[in-house]
């Protein structure tokens, strides 16, 4: 059950919504050789390009059948103990504080290649994704595909009483200015096309400790789109108490987030807060 409380300016009524939803995910791993695995996961979902950040499905439409879609399908090649190379429709490629989904929803499964490297307390994540093909047989529109190139460097340090991780990331959406937007999701459009480029600088920091015997985590994620002068920032401050590890355990989490209109690509940002996308402020 999902309940959404949405305050609206008068004279509009409050937009409260209660809906029943389901999610099913199942998959498997096949070992090709000692260095390579192939992973496939199927999940519930909606086969439209406006519902690519969630595997939940509403129980609605007069008992309509629910779809099972390809959620992930990729190879994982491990040339050495420190390195992984992914290719296909992969899991999320970058570390985020307390699994923050402010910039990219955690249910998004990128399509492309990724490199993950870790050596002691230092790590590097990099990826190149095919976000959207642009093709016109007549050449009436720009046929340059929309892509995403990302790089993240981070550091994790563990102590007796706590551990912390900090990471800096850049996400550069290539050829997106002027591309058709399947849905605004809060971003600025001109005649249905993206008005701006999106070159994002992202900072993530996470601290985990124990208070009165309870595991507690604090996290912050901040983003700035360097291609836009106004409404270009976002932040997410979160806290998590408890840990879901085994039967009988519990966890409570809360956050405060603000994501300005063109601070991130709304099509890929978190899908639930304030209806999803950008131009939001919520707790």
N, C-alpha and C positions, 0 to 999 in steps of 0.2 A: 504494500500500500504506500502510495506517495501522496503527500499533502503539500500543496503550495499556497502560501499566503502572499498575495500580491496587492500592495497598497497602491491606489491610483488617485490622481488628483480629482477633486470634486468638480463637476457633479457626477463623475463616473463612479459606479459602484465598485466595491472591492472585488478584485478578480481571483477569489479563492477557488482552488481546484483540488479535488480529490479523485485519484484514479488508481485502478488496480493494474499492476504491471508484472510481467514475468521475464526471466532471463535464463537461458540455458546455454552452456558452453561445454563442449567436449572435444577432445583431440587426442593425438598420439605422436610418438617420436619413433622414427626408423633410423637405425644406425647404418650408415653407408660403409664406413671404415673407422679406424681408431681416431681419426681427426674430424670426421664429418657426420653430422646428423641432419635429417630432414624432419621438420616439424609442421604438422597441419592441425588447425583448430577450426571447428565449425561453431556457429553461434546463432541465436535468434537475432533478428534485425529487420530493417526495412531497406529494400533494394532501391533507394533513391539517393541522389547526390546531395540531398538536404538533411539526411539522417545518418551521416557517416561517423558521428561521434558517440554513438550509444548502441548497445546490444540489447537494450530493454524493448519490450513490446507491450503496447496497451492492450488490455482485454476489452475489446470493443468491436464495432462493425458487425453486430448481430451474429456472433459466434464464428466469425471468419477464420479460415485456416491461417496458421502462423508460419512464416518463412524461416528456413534454416539456410544460412549463407556462409561463404568462406570468410572467416575472420582473420586467419593467418595461414600462410603457406610459404615457408622459407627454408633455406639451408643455413646451418651454423658450422663454419669451418674454423678449426682451432689449430693453427700452425705451430703454436707453442703454448705454454701454460699461462702466458700473460695476455694473449691476443685472441679475439674472436672476430670473424668476418661473417656478416649476415647478408643474405640476398633474397629478395622476394617481397612478400607482404609480411612485414616483421612486427615484433613488439615495439613499444616506445623505445627510442634510441638514447634518451638523455636522462640524467639524474635530475629529479625535482624535489624540493624540500617537502617532506611529509607527503610525498606523492601529489604535490600541487598540480592542478589541471587548469590553472589560470590561462596559460598561453596555448597549450595543446592538451586536449582532453585525454585522460588516461585510457579511454576506450578506443582512441584513434590507433590504427595499425598502418604505419607508413609503408609506402610501396617504392622500393629502391634497394640501395646498398648501405651498409653501416659497418664501421670499424669501432671496436671496443678494446681498449688497452688499459691494463692496470699493472703497476709495478710498485709494490709496497703501499705507501700512503697516497701515491699520486695516480690519477686516472685521466684518460682521454677518451672522448666519444666523438665520432664524426659520422656524417651521413649525407647522402645525396638521393633525393626522392623525385619521382615523376608525379607531380601534383595533378596536372590536367593536360590532356592532349588538346592541341588547337589545330584543327584541320578544316580547310575549305577546298573542295575540288576545283573551284573556279578562281581561287586566289583572292576572293573578295575580302577576306580578313587575314590578319597576321597568323601564319601557321607555326610560329615559334611556341613550343610547349612551355607551360608554366612548371617550374621546378623549385626545389628547395635544397639549399646547401647549408649544412650546419656544422659547427665545431664547438666542442666544450672541453675545457680543462678544469680539473678539480683536485681537491686535497681532502683527505679524511685522516683524523687523528683520534686515537682512542686512549683514554686515561682510566684510572681506577674508578672514578666517580661518574664519568660522563664520556661522551664522544661527540665530535662535531664534524660536519662536512661543509665545505664551501666550494662553489663552482661558478665559473663565468662562461657564458655561452653566446654565440652569435648565430642567428638564423636569418638567412638571406633568401627571400622569395624572388626568383628570377622571372622576368617577363610577365609580371602580374599586372602592372599598370596598363589599363586598357583592355584587360581580359574580361570576358563575360563572367559575372558573378551568379552562380546558381540561386543564391539568396543573399540579401544584404547582411543579415546577421549582425547588424549594427554598424558596419563599415560604410564609409562615404562612397557613393556610386554616382556616375554620370551616365544617363541613358542605359542603365543596367550593367555598366562596366566599372571596374575598380578605378577610382580616381588617382590613387597613390600607389607607390611601391611600398614594400614592407621589408625593412632591414632592421631586425630586432636585436638589441643587446639585453641579455637576461642575466640576473644574479640570483643564485639560490644559496641559502644558508640554513643548516639544520643542526639543532643541539638536542641530544638525548641524554637524560639523567634519571635519577630515582629520587622521589620525594615521598617521605613517610611510607616507604616500602612499595610505592607505586611507580611504574615506568611512566615518565612524562617526556613528551617531545615538543619542541618549539621550532617553528619554521617560518621563513620569509622568502617570498619570490617577488622580484621586481623586474619590470620590463619597460623598455623605451624604444619607440620606433624612430630611428634617426632620419627617416625620409619625410617626416611630417613635423611641422612646427607647433601645431595646436592639437590638443586632445590625443597626445601621443604616449601617455604613461599609464602604467598599471602596477598594482601591488596586491599581495595576498599575505596576511599575517595569520598563522594558524597555531593551534595547540591541540595535543592529543594526550589523553590520560588513559592508562591501561594498555593491554595488548592482547589481541586475539591470537592465541597460540594453540590452545587445546580446549577440550570440553570444560565448561564452567568458567572460562575467562571472559572478560568483557573489555570494551573500549568505548570511549566517548571522544568525539572530535568536534571542533568548532573553528571557524575562521571568519575574518573580515576581509572583503576583497573589493577592489575598485579597478575597473578596466575601461579606460576611456575609448572613445569612438574608433580611433585608428591606431591604438596601441598594439594590436595584434590582429591576425587574420581571424575574423569571426567564424568562418566556416569550420575551423579546427579547434577553437577554444571551447572551454567547458560548456556542456550542453544543457545543464539543468538550472543553474543560478539565474534568476530573473528571466527565464525563458531561453537562456543560452546566448552565446555570441558576446559582442562587446557593448560598450555604452551602458555599463551596469555599475551599481554600488550595492553590496548586499552583505549580510552576515548569515 
